[in-house]
Amino acid sequence: MRQRYKYILGLKLIIGVAYAEPTVVYDDNESGISRKSINQTDDEYFENDSSILLQQQEIKDLKNSYISPYNYLQDPIDLNMGTHQSAESTGTFHLGTSVIGNINAPTQGQNRAYNTDIFQVWGQTERVAGFALGGGGTAVLNFNQTGQPNTFGTTSVFTLSQAYVDYQYSNKVDVVAGNILITTPWVNSFGSQPGGTYAMGNNPYQGVMVNVQALSSLLLTGFYAWSYMQYPNNWFNQQTYYNTNGANLLSGIGNTTTNGPAGLGLIWNPVDSYSGQMWFYNFADYAQMAYVDNTYHIPLGGIFSMDASAQGFMQSSSGSAITNQVSLPGQTSPAGVVSSNGVGGKLALNIGNNTTSISYNNIFGSSGSYLNGGMVTPYTYGMEIDPLYTTPALTSLAELGSGFAYTLRNSTLFMENSLKFNLSFSQFFVNQIYDTQPNLVTEYDASLLYRIPHTNMNVWTRMVYQDQGEAYGGALWQPRVIFNWTY
């Protein structure tokens, strides 16, 4: 990069010498440029420009690097909302506010509604010898957050969501430890799909994470977490969503604790048209997991292009195999050990600002295993934050059991990309293992995101209709509106 810029600037220098004229340079106090010789020539201009341009390019390259003093890897507002805050290496902080209006309206039984306000403050100090300190606090206030199986009775929560030490070495290594956010496919800190709800809620871990930029195209990540703070708790413990979300298939585990998750990942982007990742996880006393995901971009000419993606995973029991110690609803025998496999594919057609895609997932396994091949997801269950291609707003094949699903989506950007409109249709065909397990779930989703120009505000609204049959709870409408402001 430096050699290329020197070549271009050298050519400009030759041209400047050939057409040199006496020049007057006036004082420019705002830019810090001082008065120079009255006979300064254009080639001196180019020498000055060369230094500035090279420095600017180096800073730009650094900011585009994953590990750099300009990128704050623990910034919760950036991670949830995608509003990247570029800043100097002297540290930064900011605040964010979300107001959420939400209604759960089941067609059977009484309607239940709740509204949520989320306030978050986060900051990180300047680095000294590579070290920096960071922290954040999150306040959540709920109104009428009761009545549905997948909601909680807690009315308000304040948490010290982050408190960590971060160390960077030579833009190659980043180590963070303490109350941290984790951002991997199957263990992450979001209360909803990244890029999907913009609510700024997050679920932190107590642990340590190491990132190594082995090559410019290869990032290695390893982590271990010994405790977890899942909503609606306000401090860390050794439980998972299978403990706190009462309407799950493993509710029989009660308050059983585990030693937390660990993972090792590889993210590879050798060319602009391809990106891939591979992860190995251990969900202590639940399951071990290997997961891969690949995407290839295919230009077709003009405004046309395609994206082809494929994913797959394998799971087996880990440690004490909790799934083999409890029973499924209405049964007395153990639910079985984990023995699950999954494949998925997605094909997307891009025409200008419009993307249309179809995706498919199939989860399967041996007879007699947990849900005859169903997978366990202790740190995504009930939150719809897993990376399966077919997961929409309220449903995931990872939670329903073994079977297959497909999803049709269309996304369009308007008004210089400040307005985004999404539509999706999903169906889940489940291998029924116990009487109250739905064998077919259908979901329709429509969402609209508007990023208000020249502000750090956005408005996001969503309407979901879910139907799983009268015998399994009937249909559910869920409208939701979120307003965010980062400042």
C-alpha positions in Angstrom: 0.0 0.0 0.0 2.8 2.4 1.0 4.8 1.7 -2.2 1.7 2.3 -4.4 1.1 5.7 -2.9 4.8 6.6 -3.2 4.7 5.8 -6.9 1.6 8.0 -7.5 2.9 10.8 -5.4 6.3 10.6 -7.1 4.5 11.1 -10.5 2.7 14.1 -9.1 6.1 15.4 -7.9 7.6 15.3 -11.4 4.6 17.1 -12.8 4.8 19.7 -10.1 8.5 20.4 -10.7 7.9 20.8 -14.4 5.3 23.5 -13.8 6.8 25.1 -10.8 6.0 28.8 -10.2 6.8 31.2 -7.3 4.0 30.7 -4.8 2.8 32.5 -1.7 1.5 30.4 1.2 -0.7 32.3 3.7 -1.2 31.6 7.4 -3.9 29.0 8.1 -4.3 28.9 11.9 -7.1 26.4 11.9 -5.2 23.8 10.1 -1.9 24.5 11.9 0.0 25.4 8.6 2.6 28.1 9.2 3.8 30.8 6.8 6.5 29.5 4.4 8.9 31.0 1.9 7.5 33.3 -0.6 9.3 31.4 -3.4 8.0 27.9 -2.3 7.3 25.8 -5.4 4.5 23.2 -6.1 6.9 20.3 -5.6 7.1 21.3 -1.9 3.3 21.1 -1.8 3.4 17.6 -3.1 6.1 16.6 -0.5 3.7 17.9 2.2 0.8 16.2 0.6 2.7 12.9 0.4 3.3 12.8 4.1 -0.3 13.7 4.9 -1.8 11.2 2.4 0.4 8.4 3.5 -0.5 9.0 7.2 -4.2 9.2 6.4 -4.1 6.0 4.4 -2.3 4.2 7.2 -4.9 5.4 9.7 -7.7 4.3 7.3 -6.1 0.8 7.0 -5.7 0.6 10.7 -9.4 1.5 11.4 -10.4 -1.2 8.9 -8.4 -3.7 10.8 -10.3 -5.8 13.4 -7.6 -5.3 16.0 -6.6 -1.7 16.3 -6.7 1.1 18.8 -9.5 2.7 16.7 -11.9 -0.2 17.0 -13.6 -0.8 20.3 -14.4 -4.5 20.3 -16.5 -4.4 23.5 -18.7 -1.5 22.4 -22.2 -2.8 23.1 -24.1 0.0 21.2 -21.9 -0.5 18.1 -22.4 -4.3 18.3 -26.2 -4.1 18.7 -27.0 -1.2 16.4 -24.2 -1.3 13.8 -23.5 2.4 14.3 -19.7 2.1 14.4 -18.0 4.8 16.5 -14.7 5.6 14.9 -12.5 7.4 17.5 -9.0 8.3 18.3 -6.9 5.9 20.4 -7.3 8.2 23.5 -10.4 6.4 24.6 -14.1 7.1 24.2 -17.5 6.7 25.8 -21.1 7.2 24.8 -24.7 6.6 25.9 -27.7 5.0 24.3 -31.4 5.0 25.0 -34.1 2.6 23.6 -37.8 2.8 24.0 -39.7 -0.4 23.1 -43.4 -0.9 22.6 -44.5 -4.5 22.3 -47.7 -6.5 22.4 -48.1 -10.2 22.6 -51.6 -11.0 21.3 -52.4 -14.7 21.3 -55.6 -15.7 19.6 -56.4 -18.0 22.6 -56.6 -16.5 26.0 -56.1 -12.9 27.2 -53.8 -10.4 25.5 -50.7 -9.4 27.3 -48.6 -6.3 26.6 -45.4 -4.8 27.9 -43.2 -1.8 27.2 -39.5 -1.6 27.9 -37.1 1.3 28.3 -33.3 0.5 28.1 -30.6 3.0 29.0 -27.0 2.1 28.6 -23.7 3.9 29.2 -20.3 2.5 28.1 -16.7 3.8 28.0 -13.1 2.7 27.5 -10.0 4.6 28.6 -6.9 5.5 26.7 -4.3 2.8 26.3 -1.1 2.8 28.4 1.5 0.2 27.4 -1.3 -1.6 25.5 -3.7 -1.8 28.4 -7.1 -0.1 28.7 -10.0 -0.3 31.2 -13.6 -0.4 30.1 -17.0 -0.7 31.6 -20.7 -0.3 31.1 -24.0 -0.2 32.9 -27.5 -1.2 31.7 -30.8 -0.3 33.1 -34.0 -2.0 31.9 -37.5 -0.9 33.0 -40.5 -3.1 32.1 -44.2 -2.5 32.4 -46.7 -5.3 32.6 -44.1 -7.9 31.6 -46.2 -10.9 32.7 -48.7 -13.4 31.4 -47.0 -15.2 28.6 -44.9 -18.4 29.0 -41.9 -16.8 27.4 -41.9 -13.5 29.4 -40.7 -12.7 32.8 -42.2 -11.2 36.0 -39.3 -8.9 36.7 -40.3 -5.2 36.4 -36.8 -3.6 36.4 -33.2 -4.5 36.3 -29.9 -2.6 36.7 -26.7 -4.3 35.9 -23.0 -3.6 35.8 -22.9 -5.3 32.5 -19.2 -4.7 31.7 -16.1 -4.2 33.7 -12.9 -5.4 32.0 -9.2 -5.0 31.3 -8.2 -5.1 27.6 -4.7 -5.5 26.2 -3.5 -5.1 22.6 -0.2 -5.9 21.1 0.9 -4.6 17.7 -2.5 -4.7 16.2 -2.1 -8.5 16.2 -3.3 -9.6 19.6 -6.2 -8.5 21.7 -7.0 -10.0 25.2 -10.0 -9.0 27.2 -11.0 -10.3 30.7 -13.7 -9.5 33.2 -17.4 -8.8 32.6 -17.3 -8.9 28.8 -19.4 -9.3 25.7 -18.9 -12.4 23.5 -19.8 -12.2 19.8 -19.6 -15.7 18.3 -22.3 -17.6 16.4 -23.6 -19.9 19.2 -22.4 -18.0 22.3 -23.1 -14.3 22.2 -24.3 -11.4 24.2 -27.3 -10.1 22.4 -30.9 -10.1 23.5 -32.0 -10.4 19.9 -30.7 -11.0 16.4 -27.7 -8.7 15.7 -28.9 -6.1 13.2 -32.4 -7.2 13.9 -33.9 -5.3 16.8 -31.5 -2.5 17.7 -32.6 -2.7 21.3 -29.2 -2.4 22.9 -29.9 -5.1 25.4 -27.0 -7.5 26.0 -26.2 -10.6 28.1 -22.6 -10.4 29.3 -20.2 -13.2 30.5 -17.5 -13.3 33.1 -14.6 -14.7 31.2 -11.6 -14.1 29.0 -11.4 -13.8 25.2 -8.3 -13.8 23.0 -8.2 -12.6 19.4 -5.2 -13.1 17.2 -4.9 -11.6 13.7 -2.7 -14.3 12.4 -2.9 -13.0 8.8 -4.7 -10.0 7.3 -7.3 -12.5 6.1 -7.3 -14.9 9.1 -8.6 -14.1 12.6 -8.4 -16.7 15.4 -10.6 -16.4 18.5 -10.6 -18.3 21.7 -12.7 -17.8 24.8 -13.7 -19.3 28.2 -16.6 -18.0 30.4 -17.2 -19.3 33.9 -20.5 -17.4 34.5 -23.2 -15.7 32.6 -25.8 -13.0 33.2 -29.0 -13.9 31.3 -32.0 -11.7 31.4 -33.8 -11.1 33.7 -31.0 -11.7 36.3 -29.0 -8.7 37.4 -25.8 -10.5 38.3 -23.7 -13.4 37.0 -24.4 -17.1 37.8 -23.6 -20.5 36.3 -27.0 -21.0 34.8 -28.3 -20.8 31.2 -31.5 -20.0 29.4 -32.7 -23.5 30.1 -32.8 -22.4 33.7 -34.4 -19.0 33.4 -36.8 -19.5 30.5 -39.5 -21.6 32.1 -41.3 -22.7 29.0 -38.6 -24.9 27.6 -38.3 -28.6 27.0 -35.6 -29.0 29.7 -37.4 -27.1 32.5 -36.9 -30.2 34.7 -33.2 -29.2 35.3 -34.4 -26.5 37.7 -31.5 -24.5 39.1 -28.8 -27.0 38.0 -25.6 -25.1 37.3 -22.8 -25.7 34.8 -19.2 -24.5 34.4 -20.0 -22.3 31.4 -19.0 -22.3 27.7 -15.7 -22.4 25.9 -14.9 -22.0 22.2 -12.2 -21.8 19.6 -12.9 -20.2 16.2 -11.3 -19.4 12.9 -12.6 -16.7 10.6 -11.1 -16.6 7.1 -11.6 -14.0 4.3 -8.9 -14.7 1.7 -10.6 -12.8 -1.1 -13.4 -10.2 -1.2 -15.8 -12.8 -2.7 -15.5 -15.4 0.0 -15.8 -15.6 3.8 -15.8 -18.6 6.0 -15.7 -19.5 9.7 -15.2 -22.7 11.8 -16.0 -23.0 15.5 -15.5 -25.7 18.2 -17.6 -25.3 21.3 -18.0 -27.0 24.7 -21.3 -26.2 26.5 -20.3 -27.7 29.8 -22.5 -30.7 30.8 -24.7 -30.1 27.8 -22.9 -30.7 24.4 -19.8 -30.4 22.3 -20.2 -28.8 19.0 -18.4 -28.3 15.7 -19.9 -25.6 13.4 -18.9 -24.3 9.9 -20.4 -21.5 7.8 -19.3 -20.3 4.3 -20.5 -17.6 1.9 -19.5 -16.9 -1.7 -20.4 -13.7 -3.6 -20.9 -14.1 -7.4 -21.0 -10.9 -9.5 -23.3 -11.3 -12.5 -22.7 -7.9 -14.1 -24.2 -4.5 -13.7 -26.6 -4.4 -10.7 -26.9 -8.2 -10.5 -25.1 -10.5 -8.2 -25.7 -13.7 -6.2 -24.7 -15.0 -2.8 -24.4 -18.7 -2.0 -24.0 -19.9 1.6 -23.7 -23.3 3.3 -23.5 -24.2 7.0 -23.3 -27.4 9.0 -22.8 -28.7 12.5 -22.4 -31.8 14.7 -23.2 -32.1 18.4 -22.6 -34.8 21.0 -23.1 -34.9 24.8 -20.6 -33.3 27.1 -19.7 -33.9 30.7 -22.7 -35.1 32.9 -25.1 -35.0 29.9 -27.9 -33.0 31.5 -30.4 -33.9 28.8 -30.1 -37.6 29.8 -31.0 -36.7 33.4 -34.4 -35.0 32.9 -37.6 -36.0 31.1 -39.5 -34.3 28.3 -43.0 -32.9 29.0 -45.4 -35.6 29.8 -42.8 -38.4 29.8 -41.0 -40.3 32.6 -38.0 -41.7 30.7 -34.8 -39.6 30.2 -34.8 -37.2 27.3 -31.7 -38.9 25.9 -28.1 -38.0 25.1 -27.3 -35.3 22.5 -26.6 -36.7 19.1 -27.4 -34.0 16.5 -26.4 -33.1 13.0 -27.4 -30.2 10.8 -27.0 -28.8 7.4 -28.2 -25.6 5.8 -28.1 -23.6 2.6 -29.0 -20.2 1.4 -29.2 -18.7 -2.1 -29.7 -14.9 -2.5 -30.2 -12.8 -5.7 -29.2 -9.1 -5.4 -30.7 -6.6 -7.9 -29.5 -3.2 -7.0 -30.8 -2.4 -3.5 -33.1 -5.4 -3.4 -32.2 -8.9 -2.1 -34.4 -12.0 -2.5 -33.3 -15.2 -0.8 -34.4 -18.8 0.0 -32.9 -20.7 2.8 -33.1 -24.3 4.2 -32.1 -26.1 7.3 -32.3 -29.8 8.3 -31.5 -31.1 11.8 -31.3 -34.9 12.3 -29.8 -37.6 14.4 -30.1 -41.0 15.9 -33.3 -42.5 17.2 -33.6 -42.4 21.0 -31.3 -39.4 21.3 -32.5 -36.1 22.6 -35.5 -35.2 20.4 -34.3 -37.8 17.9 -31.4 -35.6 16.8 -32.5 -32.2 18.3 -29.8 -29.8 19.3 -29.2 -27.9 22.6 -28.4 -24.2 22.6 -27.9 -23.1 26.2 -26.9 -19.5 25.4 -29.4 -18.7 22.5 -32.5 -20.7 23.6 -35.7 -18.6 23.4 -33.9 -15.5 22.1 -33.8 -16.3 18.4 -30.1 -15.2 18.1 -28.8 -18.4 16.6 -27.1 -18.3 13.2 -29.4 -20.9 11.4 -30.3 -19.5 8.0 -34.0 -20.1 8.5 -34.4 -18.5 12.0 -36.9 -15.5 11.7 -38.2 -13.4 14.6 -39.9 -15.8 17.0 -39.1 -19.4 15.9 -36.0 -21.5 15.5 -35.5 -25.1 14.5 -32.8 -25.2 17.1 -35.5 -25.0 19.8 -38.3 -27.0 18.2 -36.4 -30.3 17.7 -35.2 -32.4 14.8 -36.8 -31.8 11.4 -36.5 -29.3 8.5 -37.4 -25.7 7.7 -37.3 -23.2 4.9 -37.5 -19.4 4.8 -38.3 -17.0 2.0 -37.0 -13.4 2.5 -37.0 -10.1 0.6 -35.2 -7.0 1.6 -35.2 -3.6 -0.1 -33.3 -0.4 0.7 -34.8 3.0 -0.1 -33.9 6.7 0.4 -30.1 6.4 0.0 -30.1 3.2 2.2 -31.6 5.0 5.2 -34.9 3.0 4.9 -34.9 -0.8 4.9 -38.0 -3.0 4.4 -38.0 -6.7 5.0 -40.6 -9.5 4.4 -40.2 -13.2 5.3 -42.2 -16.4 5.4 -41.0 -19.5 7.3 -42.3 -23.0 7.9 -40.9 -25.6 10.3 -41.7 -29.3 10.0 -40.8 -31.0 13.3 -40.4 -34.7 14.2 -43.0 -35.0 17.0 -41.5 -36.9 20.0 -44.0 -36.0 22.7 -47.7 -35.1 22.7 -47.5 -31.3 23.2 -44.7 -30.8 20.7 -45.9 -28.9 17.6 -45.2 -30.7 14.4 -45.7 -27.6 12.1 -45.0 -24.0 12.9 -45.6 -21.2 10.4 -44.3 -17.6 10.7 -44.8 -14.4 8.8 -42.6 -11.4 9.4 -42.6 -7.8 8.2 -40.1 -5.1 9.5 -39.2 -1.6 8.7 -36.0 0.2 9.8 -35.5 3.9 9.3 -32.1 5.5 10.2 -32.9 9.2 10.6 -30.4 11.1 8.3 -27.7 13.2 10.0 -28.6 11.8 13.4 -27.7 8.9 15.6 -31.4 7.9 15.8 -33.3 5.1 14.2 -36.9 3.7 14.3 -37.5 0.0 13.8 -40.9 -1.6 13.7 -41.9 -5.2 13.2 -45.1 -7.3 12.8 -45.0 -11.1 13.4 -47.8 -13.6 12.9 -47.0 -17.1 14.2 -49.2 -20.2 14.0 -48.5 -23.6 15.5 -52.0 -25.1 15.5 -54.9 -24.9 17.9 -53.7 -28.0 19.8 -50.3 -26.5 20.5 -51.2 -23.0 21.7 -52.8 -21.5 18.5 -51.7 -18.3 16.8 -49.9 -15.2 18.1 -49.6 -11.7 16.8 -46.7 -9.6 17.9 -46.3 -5.9 16.8 -43.2 -4.1 18.1 -41.8 -0.6 17.7 -38.3 0.5 18.9 -36.8 4.0 19.0 -33.1 4.3 19.5 -30.9 7.3 20.2 -27.1 7.1 20.6 -25.3 10.1 22.1 
